[in-house]
Amino acid sequence: MGSSISDKNEQVTFLKTRLNMFMDVLDAIDPEETELEDIDRLILMIDEIESKCNEFKHRDL
């Protein structure tokens, strides 16, 4: 695993990068050909971003 991100600016940059990746994937999906597995992957990406947000939040306590 990577090193721990403790700097707030690095945390924000990390989250922005992840959100941009999510948006790129979302933009690339063809609604007519999207399968349940694709939706599951999107949900997993959001869950991982949420988990990282919580991790960063608790790191600051």
CYANA upper distance limits for C-alpha pairs under 8 A (distance plus 0.5 A):
  5 ILE  CA     10 GLU  CA      7.07
  5 ILE  CA     11 GLN  CA      6.73
  6 SER  CA     10 GLU  CA      7.91
  6 SER  CA     11 GLN  CA      7.51
  6 SER  CA     56 PHE  CA      8.14
  6 SER  CA     59 ARG  CA      7.92
  7 ASP  CA     11 GLN  CA      6.74
  8 LYS  CA     12 VAL  CA      6.74
  9 ASN  CA     13 THR  CA      6.67
 10 GLU  CA     14 PHE  CA      6.49
 11 GLN  CA     15 LEU  CA      6.73
 11 GLN  CA     56 PHE  CA      7.60
 12 VAL  CA     16 LYS  CA      6.56
 13 THR  CA     17 THR  CA      6.61
 14 PHE  CA     18 ARG  CA      6.81
 15 LEU  CA     19 LEU  CA      6.59
 15 LEU  CA     49 ILE  CA      7.49
 15 LEU  CA     52 LYS  CA      8.41
 15 LEU  CA     53 CYS  CA      8.19
 16 LYS  CA     20 ASN  CA      6.55
 17 THR  CA     21 MET  CA      6.69
 18 ARG  CA     22 PHE  CA      6.74
 18 ARG  CA     49 ILE  CA      7.47
 19 LEU  CA     23 MET  CA      6.69
 19 LEU  CA     49 ILE  CA      8.14
 20 ASN  CA     24 ASP  CA      6.63
 21 MET  CA     25 VAL  CA      6.81
 22 PHE  CA     26 LEU  CA      6.60
 22 PHE  CA     42 LEU  CA      7.85
 22 PHE  CA     45 MET  CA      7.40
 22 PHE  CA     46 ILE  CA      8.32
 23 MET  CA     27 ASP  CA      6.49
 24 ASP  CA     28 ALA  CA      6.72
 25 VAL  CA     29 ILE  CA      6.96
 26 LEU  CA     42 LEU  CA      8.20
 29 ILE  CA     33 GLU  CA      8.35
 29 ILE  CA     34 THR  CA      7.12
 30 ASP  CA     34 THR  CA      6.46
 34 THR  CA     38 ASP  CA      6.68
 34 THR  CA     39 ILE  CA      7.99
 35 GLU  CA     39 ILE  CA      7.23
 36 LEU  CA     40 ASP  CA      6.65
 37 GLU  CA     41 ARG  CA      6.71
 38 ASP  CA     42 LEU  CA      6.92
 39 ILE  CA     43 ILE  CA      6.74
 40 ASP  CA     44 LEU  CA      6.64
 41 ARG  CA     45 MET  CA      6.70
 42 LEU  CA     46 ILE  CA      6.87
 43 ILE  CA     47 ASP  CA      6.62
 44 LEU  CA     48 GLU  CA      6.62
 45 MET  CA     49 ILE  CA      6.78
 46 ILE  CA     50 GLU  CA      6.61
 47 ASP  CA     51 SER  CA      6.55
 48 GLU  CA     52 LYS  CA      6.68
 49 ILE  CA     53 CYS  CA      6.72
 50 GLU  CA     54 ASN  CA      6.79
 51 SER  CA     55 GLU  CA      6.64
 52 LYS  CA     56 PHE  CA      6.62
 53 CYS  CA     57 LYS  CA      6.58
 54 ASN  CA     58 HIS  CA      6.63
 55 GLU  CA     59 ARG  CA      6.58
 56 PHE  CA     60 ASP  CA      7.03
 57 LYS  CA     61 LEU  CA      7.51
